[in-house]
């Protein structure tokens, strides 16, 4: 993730896009509006590919990379890059806590993983101690 975040930061700098480092402050509202629009646009393209009768794996991979790119761009725009590795680890631990006590997943009919009895919510205060 660090390499991709650095590549996207370089893209932002090369194209004069809003980038934050260090102190976390909310960027101007137009930055949030742009990031929302880009994420929606790229998500729509992923969904369109997934809705095809036969998914073109190369096209799907490209669309997923585009979605990651704008997601990473949002991370860079909000100055969250130094936290994301730890955030991901915490979210992963929370997701793994969804397993049942027998260590097996609990699924909804459509395949979505449900929360087991030992589920715990990801605790961002561990990472963002200054915000406690």
N, C-alpha and C positions, 0 to 999 in steps of 0.2 A: 504494500500500500504506500509506503514512503516514497518509492521511486515514482509511482504514478502521480502522487500529490506534487512532487517536485516538478515533474514534467508539465502538469496542468498549471502550476504557479508560473513557470517560465512562459507558457502560452499566454496567460493573463498579462504578464508584464510585456511581452512582445506585442500584444494587441491592445494595450492600454486599458485593460479591464480592471475593475476594482479588486484589490488584493489587500489582505490584512495579515500582519505578523505581530506576535507578541500580545499586547493588551487586547482583550476581547471587548469590543464595543459593537453595538448594532450598526451595520452599514446604512447608508442612506436608503430610504424606502424604495427608490427606483431599482436598487441592486436586488433587494428581496423580490420585487415584482418581476424583474428579469429572470432571476434564478427559478422562480415558480413557473414561469412561462416555459423556460427551457426544459425543466424536468417534465412538465405536462406534455410538451411536444415529443420528447424522446420516449416517454412512457407510452404514448399513443402509437408510436412506430413499432415498439416492441410488441404491444398488444395486437396490432394489425398483423404482424408476422406470425404470432401464435395462433391467430384465428384462421389461418389458411388451412385447407384440408391436408396439405403436405407442407410442413415447415421446411424452408430452405435454411439449413444449418449455418451456411456462410452468412446469409443475410441476417439471421437471428444473432449470430455472434457479433456482427458489425453493429446492429442496433443496441445490443446489450452494452457493448463498449462505448457507444455514444451516450447511453444512459449513465454509465459509470463516469464518463468524462464530465458531464454536466453536474453529476452529484459531487465529484471531486472539486469541480469549480465552485460549487456552493460552499464546500468545506473551506476552500481557500479564501473565498469572498468574506466569510464570517470569521476567519482566523482560527479555525478549529483544528488545523492540521497537526499541531503538536499533541492533541488529545486523542485523536481518532484510533490509534492502535489500542490504547487502554479502553476506550469506549467499546471497541469491537470485542475485545476480550471479555468485558463485563456483560455485554449483550449475549455473547456466545454462552457464557456460564448460565445466564438466566434462561436461555433457550434450552440448554441441556437439562435444566432443572424441571422441565416439563415432563420428563420420563416418569413412568409409573414407578412405584416402590420396587417392582420386580425388574426394573431396568428396561422395560419395554415401552415403546411409544403408545400413546393413546390417540387414535385418529377419529376425526369426524368422517361422515360418509364420503365427502368429497376428497378426503386425503389430508386435510389440514391437521397439523399436530395440535392437540389440545393440551391444556395445562394439567399436569399431574398434581398429586396431593402435596408434593414437596416444592412446588414452583415458588420461585422468588423473583420479584421484579428487579430489573437491572438498576443498580444504585449509582447514579451519576455523581452523588456527593463524594464518593471515594476519589473521583477523578478531578472534580471541580471543587476542591476543598475551600477555595476562596469564596465560594458561593453558599457555604453552609451557614 
